Amino acid sequence: MSASQPRTLRITRRDKWGHRVEIDGYDVSSALLGMTLEIKAGEMPRATLHVVAEEIPTDTDEVLAYLPDATHELLVRLGWTPPAEEATP
């Protein structure tokens, strides 16, 4: 499943300040910081999702990237293949 394939997007108001965002019937609200919706005449609407991901600084030159479970599940549903886990010696 490709992230660029057409999908069904539904946005509903949850309360005064909150919204529920569904993609293909799956609630992705907890995985989002926000979303930008672009609608142009003659083109398919485009939603850019701003997902929750965190960087965890370490004492080395590397940074650990942490994806909350909701973000990980959303990315996999959109076609992302997580990197293979490193083999342990």
Residue pairs with C-beta under 8 A, 6 or more apart in sequence:
1 77
1 78
1 79
2 78
2 79
3 78
3 79
3 80
5 79
6 44
7 23
7 24
8 22
8 23
8 24
8 25
9 21
9 22
9 23
9 37
9 45
9 47
10 20
10 21
10 22
10 25
11 19
11 20
11 21
11 22
12 19
12 20
12 22
13 19
13 20
14 20
14 29
18 29
19 29
20 27
20 29
21 27
21 28
21 29
21 32
21 35
22 28
23 74
23 77
23 78
24 77
26 74
26 77
28 49
28 70
28 74
30 52
30 68
30 70
31 49
31 51
31 52
31 68
31 70
31 71
31 73
31 74
32 49
32 50
32 51
32 52
33 50
33 51
33 52
34 50
35 47
35 48
35 49
35 50
36 47
36 48
36 50
37 45
37 46
37 47
37 48
38 45
38 46
38 47
38 48
39 45
39 46
49 74
51 71
51 74
51 75
52 67
52 68
52 70
52 71
53 65
53 66
53 67
53 68
53 71
54 65
54 66
54 68
55 63
55 64
55 65
55 66
56 63
56 64
56 65
56 66
57 63
58 64
67 75
72 82
75 82
76 82
